[in-house]
């Protein structure tokens, strides 16, 4: 089939980030053209700090449309954009990513070689990112922390695309009705409904994006906490997808707190496990980033990730709102 891409980008109070993303889209080597090959749809989700002036700057170099709507969350904003798209294959990007120049070319090549109605791509840290952003990226993507489920084929089973870098055909969108009203975990929920409707998904490793993620420890904790609260809801909604491994972050944090308590009473044997683990995190992060500060911060961001997800999971599981 002939592929016509519509890139859907929801944005909320992030004009500076959207400018970096749009600039990267102007540099696509896709068929050695630019605006004729794909369209870009910006959906402003009720922002107080509008991106409209930034978008206007790119109307001469991109086939771009701007829509402002009342705040309803990222999932609903993506649906809003897809409903107004003219392409037959939608690419969903978060506003805090930058795409390499070959991104669309790699998507097109991969889908022509092995067509699926949905795909996901991994993320990476750009050299310009802060040390904290690089450490967060490490914690979110390393085999030692997430098992590689966010972008390494060897670390996953059936791939579940994530909404920061996700593609879905118009046909699949119409059949599934897109993202649900969930505020977190809505991308995983969409994946499960794609499978239920007979659509295949795949990981395209070459279609990575540079993902800035949250810029502070507090924001990163809130994000991972939200991820954790979503998982028990998904487990209840799709019980056949529930796994014991989803309990790991909660058990890890409870064990860590218990090991500290036992260490105070001179039972150091349990604490030594965490010393070994975080030493491995430091070494692995250093080998990947070649930066001692990033390696040190990776220990902190990994702890925050487990704490956020683990506590969010426990609250959602046992404390009903």
DRENDO-613425 format. One record per residue (C-alpha): x, y, z negated; residue in one letter; residue number from 1. Coordinates in nm, 2 decimals, m for minus. Example, Ala and Ser with C-alpha at 12.3 -4.5 7.8 and 13.67 -1.06 7.14 Angstrom:
<recs>
<u 1.23 v m0.45 w m0.78 code A pos 1>
<u 1.37 v m0.11 w m0.71 code S pos 2>
</recs>
This chain:
<recs>
<u 0.00 v 0.00 w 0.00 code X pos 1>
<u 0.10 v 0.36 w 0.05 code X pos 2>
<u 0.19 v 0.52 w m0.28 code X pos 3>
<u 0.08 v 0.88 w m0.36 code X pos 4>
<u 0.20 v 0.98 w m0.70 code X pos 5>
<u 0.02 v 1.22 w m0.94 code X pos 6>
<u 0.23 v 1.31 w m1.25 code X pos 7>
<u 0.02 v 1.39 w m1.55 code X pos 8>
<u 0.17 v 1.59 w m1.83 code X pos 9>
<u m0.03 v 1.69 w m2.14 code X pos 10>
<u 0.13 v 1.97 w m2.34 code X pos 11>
<u 0.06 v 2.13 w m2.68 code X pos 12>
<u 0.25 v 2.44 w m2.79 code X pos 13>
<u 0.57 v 2.34 w m2.60 code X pos 14>
<u 0.64 v 2.59 w m2.32 code X pos 15>
<u 1.02 v 2.56 w m2.34 code X pos 16>
<u 1.01 v 2.18 w m2.32 code X pos 17>
<u 0.77 v 2.18 w m2.02 code X pos 18>
<u 1.00 v 2.42 w m1.84 code X pos 19>
<u 1.29 v 2.18 w m1.87 code X pos 20>
<u 1.07 v 1.89 w m1.75 code X pos 21>
<u 0.94 v 2.09 w m1.45 code X pos 22>
<u 1.29 v 2.20 w m1.36 code X pos 23>
<u 1.40 v 1.84 w m1.35 code X pos 24>
<u 1.11 v 1.75 w m1.12 code X pos 25>
<u 1.22 v 2.01 w m0.87 code X pos 26>
<u 1.54 v 1.81 w m0.83 code X pos 27>
<u 1.39 v 1.48 w m0.73 code X pos 28>
<u 1.56 v 1.31 w m0.44 code X pos 29>
<u 1.23 v 1.14 w m0.36 code X pos 30>
<u 1.23 v 1.10 w 0.03 code X pos 31>
<u 1.46 v 1.40 w 0.03 code X pos 32>
<u 1.15 v 1.63 w m0.01 code X pos 33>
<u 0.98 v 1.77 w m0.31 code X pos 34>
<u 0.63 v 1.92 w m0.33 code X pos 35>
<u 0.49 v 1.73 w m0.03 code X pos 36>
<u 0.55 v 1.38 w m0.19 code X pos 37>
<u 0.39 v 1.41 w m0.53 code X pos 38>
<u 0.17 v 1.64 w m0.73 code X pos 39>
<u 0.21 v 1.76 w m1.09 code X pos 40>
<u m0.09 v 1.82 w m1.32 code X pos 41>
<u m0.03 v 2.01 w m1.64 code X pos 42>
<u m0.31 v 1.97 w m1.90 code X pos 43>
<u m0.28 v 2.23 w m2.18 code X pos 44>
<u m0.45 v 2.07 w m2.48 code X pos 45>
<u m0.58 v 2.38 w m2.66 code X pos 46>
<u m0.24 v 2.53 w m2.73 code X pos 47>
<u m0.20 v 2.86 w m2.91 code X pos 48>
<u 0.14 v 2.90 w m2.73 code X pos 49>
<u 0.04 v 2.86 w m2.36 code X pos 50>
<u 0.26 v 2.72 w m2.09 code X pos 51>
<u 0.07 v 2.89 w m1.81 code X pos 52>
<u 0.33 v 3.15 w m1.73 code X pos 53>
<u 0.60 v 2.88 w m1.72 code X pos 54>
<u 0.39 v 2.67 w m1.48 code X pos 55>
<u 0.33 v 2.97 w m1.25 code X pos 56>
<u 0.71 v 3.00 w m1.20 code X pos 57>
<u 0.71 v 2.65 w m1.03 code X pos 58>
<u 0.41 v 2.69 w m0.80 code X pos 59>
<u 0.64 v 2.78 w m0.51 code X pos 60>
<u 0.86 v 2.47 w m0.56 code X pos 61>
<u 0.61 v 2.21 w m0.68 code X pos 62>
<u 0.26 v 2.10 w m0.58 code X pos 63>
<u 0.14 v 2.18 w m0.93 code X pos 64>
<u m0.20 v 2.24 w m1.10 code X pos 65>
<u m0.27 v 2.38 w m1.44 code X pos 66>
<u m0.57 v 2.31 w m1.66 code X pos 67>
<u m0.65 v 2.45 w m2.00 code X pos 68>
<u m0.90 v 2.26 w m2.22 code X pos 69>
<u m1.00 v 2.24 w m2.59 code X pos 70>
<u m0.77 v 2.04 w m2.82 code X pos 71>
<u m0.87 v 1.67 w m2.82 code X pos 72>
<u m0.53 v 1.49 w m2.84 code X pos 73>
<u m0.29 v 1.35 w m2.59 code X pos 74>
<u m0.49 v 1.05 w m2.48 code X pos 75>
<u m0.80 v 1.25 w m2.38 code X pos 76>
<u m0.58 v 1.51 w m2.21 code X pos 77>
<u m0.42 v 1.24 w m2.00 code X pos 78>
<u m0.76 v 1.11 w m1.90 code X pos 79>
<u m0.86 v 1.47 w m1.81 code X pos 80>
<u m0.56 v 1.50 w m1.58 code X pos 81>
<u m0.61 v 1.16 w m1.41 code X pos 82>
<u m0.98 v 1.24 w m1.35 code X pos 83>
<u m0.86 v 1.55 w m1.15 code X pos 84>
<u m0.57 v 1.39 w m0.97 code X pos 85>
<u m0.56 v 1.33 w m0.59 code X pos 86>
<u m0.30 v 1.05 w m0.59 code X pos 87>
<u m0.36 v 0.68 w m0.60 code X pos 88>
<u m0.09 v 0.61 w m0.86 code X pos 89>
<u m0.06 v 0.81 w m1.18 code X pos 90>
<u 0.26 v 0.87 w m1.38 code X pos 91>
<u 0.22 v 0.98 w m1.74 code X pos 92>
<u 0.51 v 1.17 w m1.90 code X pos 93>
<u 0.54 v 1.34 w m2.24 code X pos 94>
<u 0.63 v 1.71 w m2.23 code X pos 95>
<u 0.95 v 1.65 w m2.42 code X pos 96>
<u 1.12 v 1.44 w m2.15 code X pos 97>
<u 1.36 v 1.52 w m1.87 code X pos 98>
<u 1.36 v 1.30 w m1.56 code X pos 99>
<u 1.68 v 1.21 w m1.36 code X pos 100>
<u 1.68 v 1.31 w m1.00 code X pos 101>
<u 1.63 v 0.95 w m0.88 code X pos 102>
<u 1.33 v 0.88 w m1.10 code X pos 103>
<u 1.05 v 0.88 w m0.84 code X pos 104>
<u 1.27 v 0.70 w m0.59 code X pos 105>
<u 1.33 v 0.42 w m0.84 code X pos 106>
<u 0.96 v 0.40 w m0.92 code X pos 107>
<u 0.86 v 0.37 w m0.55 code X pos 108>
<u 1.13 v 0.11 w m0.48 code X pos 109>
<u 1.04 v m0.10 w m0.77 code X pos 110>
<u 0.67 v m0.10 w m0.70 code X pos 111>
<u 0.72 v m0.18 w m0.33 code X pos 112>
<u 0.94 v m0.48 w m0.44 code X pos 113>
<u 0.71 v m0.60 w m0.71 code X pos 114>
<u 0.38 v m0.42 w m0.72 code X pos 115>
<u 0.19 v m0.40 w m1.05 code X pos 116>
<u m0.10 v m0.18 w m1.15 code X pos 117>
<u 0.09 v m0.05 w m1.45 code X pos 118>
<u 0.45 v m0.01 w m1.55 code X pos 119>
<u 0.66 v 0.14 w m1.82 code X pos 120>
<u 1.02 v 0.27 w m1.83 code X pos 121>
<u 1.28 v 0.31 w m2.11 code X pos 122>
<u 1.42 v 0.63 w m2.25 code X pos 123>
<u 1.77 v 0.75 w m2.31 code X pos 124>
<u 1.95 v 1.04 w m2.48 code X pos 125>
<u 2.09 v 1.31 w m2.26 code X pos 126>
<u 2.44 v 1.44 w m2.33 code X pos 127>
<u 2.29 v 1.79 w m2.41 code X pos 128>
<u 2.07 v 1.65 w m2.69 code X pos 129>
<u 2.15 v 1.73 w m3.05 code X pos 130>
<u 2.33 v 1.47 w m3.27 code X pos 131>
<u 2.00 v 1.41 w m3.46 code X pos 132>
<u 1.81 v 1.36 w m3.14 code X pos 133>
<u 2.07 v 1.11 w m3.02 code X pos 134>
<u 2.05 v 0.93 w m3.36 code X pos 135>
<u 1.67 v 0.91 w m3.34 code X pos 136>
<u 1.69 v 0.78 w m2.98 code X pos 137>
<u 1.93 v 0.51 w m3.11 code X pos 138>
<u 1.70 v 0.40 w m3.39 code X pos 139>
<u 1.40 v 0.39 w m3.16 code X pos 140>
<u 1.57 v 0.18 w m2.89 code X pos 141>
<u 1.84 v m0.04 w m3.05 code X pos 142>
<u 1.81 v m0.41 w m3.06 code X pos 143>
<u 1.91 v m0.39 w m3.42 code X pos 144>
<u 1.62 v m0.17 w m3.51 code X pos 145>
<u 1.32 v m0.24 w m3.28 code X pos 146>
<u 1.44 v m0.56 w m3.11 code X pos 147>
<u 1.47 v m0.38 w m2.78 code X pos 148>
<u 1.09 v m0.38 w m2.72 code X pos 149>
<u 1.10 v m0.03 w m2.58 code X pos 150>
<u 1.31 v m0.09 w m2.28 code X pos 151>
<u 1.53 v m0.40 w m2.26 code X pos 152>
<u 1.40 v m0.70 w m2.08 code X pos 153>
<u 1.60 v m0.94 w m2.30 code X pos 154>
<u 1.44 v m0.80 w m2.61 code X pos 155>
<u 1.07 v m0.83 w m2.51 code X pos 156>
<u 0.81 v m1.07 w m2.40 code X pos 157>
<u 0.52 v m0.93 w m2.20 code X pos 158>
<u 0.60 v m0.56 w m2.17 code X pos 159>
<u 0.38 v m0.30 w m2.33 code X pos 160>
<u 0.43 v 0.04 w m2.16 code X pos 161>
<u 0.46 v 0.35 w m2.38 code X pos 162>
<u 0.29 v 0.67 w m2.29 code X pos 163>
<u 0.61 v 0.89 w m2.28 code X pos 164>
<u 0.70 v 0.71 w m1.95 code X pos 165>
<u 0.41 v 0.51 w m1.81 code X pos 166>
<u 0.25 v 0.45 w m1.47 code X pos 167>
<u m0.10 v 0.33 w m1.39 code X pos 168>
<u m0.29 v 0.29 w m1.06 code X pos 169>
<u m0.60 v 0.48 w m0.99 code X pos 170>
<u m0.79 v 0.15 w m0.96 code X pos 171>
<u m0.67 v 0.04 w m1.31 code X pos 172>
<u m0.76 v 0.37 w m1.46 code X pos 173>
<u m1.11 v 0.36 w m1.32 code X pos 174>
<u m1.16 v 0.00 w m1.44 code X pos 175>
<u m1.02 v 0.06 w m1.79 code X pos 176>
<u m1.14 v 0.42 w m1.83 code X pos 177>
<u m0.79 v 0.51 w m1.94 code X pos 178>
<u m0.68 v 0.60 w m2.29 code X pos 179>
<u m0.91 v 0.54 w m2.59 code X pos 180>
<u m0.99 v 0.79 w m2.86 code X pos 181>
<u m0.71 v 0.65 w m3.09 code X pos 182>
<u m0.47 v 0.92 w m3.20 code X pos 183>
<u m0.18 v 0.68 w m3.23 code X pos 184>
<u m0.12 v 0.35 w m3.06 code X pos 185>
<u m0.35 v 0.45 w m2.77 code X pos 186>
<u m0.09 v 0.34 w m2.52 code X pos 187>
<u m0.07 v m0.01 w m2.66 code X pos 188>
<u m0.45 v m0.02 w m2.67 code X pos 189>
<u m0.45 v 0.07 w m2.30 code X pos 190>
<u m0.21 v m0.21 w m2.23 code X pos 191>
<u m0.42 v m0.47 w m2.40 code X pos 192>
<u m0.73 v m0.35 w m2.20 code X pos 193>
<u m0.53 v m0.37 w m1.88 code X pos 194>
<u m0.44 v m0.73 w m1.95 code X pos 195>
<u m0.80 v m0.81 w m2.04 code X pos 196>
<u m0.91 v m0.67 w m1.70 code X pos 197>
<u m0.65 v m0.88 w m1.51 code X pos 198>
<u m0.39 v m0.61 w m1.44 code X pos 199>
<u m0.02 v m0.69 w m1.47 code X pos 200>
<u 0.24 v m0.47 w m1.64 code X pos 201>
<u 0.61 v m0.46 w m1.59 code X pos 202>
<u 0.92 v m0.29 w m1.73 code X pos 203>
<u 1.12 v m0.10 w m1.46 code X pos 204>
<u 1.46 v m0.06 w m1.63 code X pos 205>
<u 1.59 v 0.19 w m1.37 code X pos 206>
<u 1.31 v 0.44 w m1.43 code X pos 207>
<u 1.44 v 0.58 w m1.75 code X pos 208>
<u 1.38 v 0.93 w m1.88 code X pos 209>
<u 1.57 v 1.15 w m2.12 code X pos 210>
<u 1.34 v 1.17 w m2.43 code X pos 211>
<u 1.40 v 1.45 w m2.68 code X pos 212>
<u 1.16 v 1.31 w m2.94 code X pos 213>
<u 1.11 v 1.49 w m3.27 code X pos 214>
<u 1.37 v 1.75 w m3.37 code X pos 215>
<u 1.36 v 1.72 w m3.75 code X pos 216>
<u 1.36 v 1.43 w m4.00 code X pos 217>
<u 1.02 v 1.54 w m4.13 code X pos 218>
<u 0.86 v 1.53 w m3.78 code X pos 219>
<u 1.02 v 1.19 w m3.71 code X pos 220>
<u 0.88 v 1.05 w m4.03 code X pos 221>
<u 0.53 v 1.17 w m3.94 code X pos 222>
<u 0.56 v 1.02 w m3.60 code X pos 223>
<u 0.67 v 0.68 w m3.72 code X pos 224>
<u 0.41 v 0.69 w m4.00 code X pos 225>
<u 0.14 v 0.74 w m3.73 code X pos 226>
<u 0.28 v 0.44 w m3.54 code X pos 227>
<u 0.26 v 0.23 w m3.85 code X pos 228>
<u m0.10 v 0.33 w m3.93 code X pos 229>
<u m0.20 v 0.23 w m3.57 code X pos 230>
<u m0.07 v m0.13 w m3.58 code X pos 231>
<u m0.33 v m0.28 w m3.83 code X pos 232>
<u m0.61 v m0.12 w m3.63 code X pos 233>
<u m0.48 v m0.28 w m3.31 code X pos 234>
<u m0.44 v m0.61 w m3.49 code X pos 235>
<u m0.80 v m0.60 w m3.60 code X pos 236>
<u m0.92 v m0.49 w m3.26 code X pos 237>
<u m0.71 v m0.75 w m3.08 code X pos 238>
<u m0.64 v m1.03 w m3.33 code X pos 239>
<u m0.47 v m1.25 w m3.08 code X pos 240>
<u m0.19 v m1.00 w m3.05 code X pos 241>
<u m0.11 v m0.98 w m3.42 code X pos 242>
<u 0.24 v m1.10 w m3.52 code X pos 243>
<u 0.42 v m1.15 w m3.84 code X pos 244>
<u 0.71 v m0.93 w m3.72 code X pos 245>
<u 0.48 v m0.63 w m3.75 code X pos 246>
<u 0.52 v m0.67 w m4.13 code X pos 247>
<u 0.90 v m0.64 w m4.11 code X pos 248>
<u 0.94 v m0.27 w m4.16 code X pos 249>
<u 0.71 v m0.27 w m4.47 code X pos 250>
<u 0.90 v m0.57 w m4.62 code X pos 251>
<u 1.23 v m0.41 w m4.53 code X pos 252>
<u 1.14 v m0.09 w m4.73 code X pos 253>
<u 0.99 v m0.28 w m5.03 code X pos 254>
<u 1.30 v m0.50 w m5.04 code X pos 255>
<u 1.53 v m0.20 w m5.01 code X pos 256>
<u 1.36 v m0.03 w m5.31 code X pos 257>
<u 1.37 v m0.35 w m5.51 code X pos 258>
<u 1.74 v m0.40 w m5.43 code X pos 259>
<u 1.82 v m0.05 w m5.57 code X pos 260>
<u 1.63 v m0.13 w m5.89 code X pos 261>
<u 1.81 v m0.46 w m5.93 code X pos 262>
<u 2.15 v m0.29 w m5.85 code X pos 263>
<u 2.09 v m0.06 w m6.15 code X pos 264>
<u 2.06 v m0.37 w m6.37 code X pos 265>
<u 2.39 v m0.50 w m6.21 code X pos 266>
<u 2.22 v m0.75 w m5.98 code X pos 267>
<u 2.41 v m0.64 w m5.67 code X pos 268>
<u 2.36 v m0.95 w m5.45 code X pos 269>
<u 2.04 v m0.82 w m5.29 code X pos 270>
<u 2.18 v m0.47 w m5.23 code X pos 271>
<u 2.48 v m0.61 w m5.04 code X pos 272>
<u 2.25 v m0.72 w m4.76 code X pos 273>
<u 2.14 v m0.36 w m4.69 code X pos 274>
<u 2.50 v m0.24 w m4.71 code X pos 275>
<u 2.59 v m0.50 w m4.44 code X pos 276>
<u 2.29 v m0.41 w m4.22 code X pos 277>
<u 2.35 v m0.03 w m4.23 code X pos 278>
<u 2.72 v m0.09 w m4.17 code X pos 279>
<u 2.62 v m0.28 w m3.86 code X pos 280>
<u 2.40 v 0.01 w m3.76 code X pos 281>
<u 2.69 v 0.26 w m3.80 code X pos 282>
<u 2.93 v 0.04 w m3.59 code X pos 283>
<u 2.68 v m0.03 w m3.31 code X pos 284>
<u 2.57 v 0.33 w m3.29 code X pos 285>
<u 2.93 v 0.45 w m3.28 code X pos 286>
<u 3.01 v 0.20 w m3.00 code X pos 287>
<u 2.72 v 0.33 w m2.80 code X pos 288>
<u 2.75 v 0.70 w m2.87 code X pos 289>
<u 3.12 v 0.74 w m2.94 code X pos 290>
<u 3.04 v 1.00 w m3.20 code X pos 291>
<u 3.09 v 0.95 w m3.58 code X pos 292>
<u 2.83 v 1.21 w m3.68 code X pos 293>
<u 2.56 v 1.04 w m3.46 code X pos 294>
<u 2.66 v 0.70 w m3.60 code X pos 295>
<u 2.63 v 0.84 w m3.96 code X pos 296>
<u 2.29 v 1.00 w m3.88 code X pos 297>
<u 2.17 v 0.67 w m3.72 code X pos 298>
<u 2.18 v 0.51 w m4.06 code X pos 299>
<u 1.95 v 0.78 w m4.19 code X pos 300>
<u 1.71 v 0.78 w m3.89 code X pos 301>
<u 1.69 v 0.40 w m3.91 code X pos 302>
<u 1.59 v 0.42 w m4.28 code X pos 303>
<u 1.34 v 0.70 w m4.20 code X pos 304>
<u 1.19 v 0.49 w m3.91 code X pos 305>
<u 1.14 v 0.18 w m4.13 code X pos 306>
<u 1.01 v 0.39 w m4.41 code X pos 307>
<u 0.76 v 0.58 w m4.19 code X pos 308>
<u 0.63 v 0.28 w m4.00 code X pos 309>
<u 0.63 v 0.05 w m4.31 code X pos 310>
<u 0.44 v 0.29 w m4.54 code X pos 311>
<u 0.20 v 0.38 w m4.26 code X pos 312>
<u 0.14 v 0.01 w m4.19 code X pos 313>
<u 0.07 v m0.06 w m4.56 code X pos 314>
<u m0.16 v 0.24 w m4.60 code X pos 315>
<u m0.36 v 0.15 w m4.30 code X pos 316>
<u m0.38 v m0.22 w m4.40 code X pos 317>
<u m0.47 v m0.18 w m4.77 code X pos 318>
<u m0.60 v 0.18 w m4.82 code X pos 319>
<u m0.91 v 0.23 w m4.61 code X pos 320>
<u m1.02 v 0.58 w m4.54 code X pos 321>
</recs>
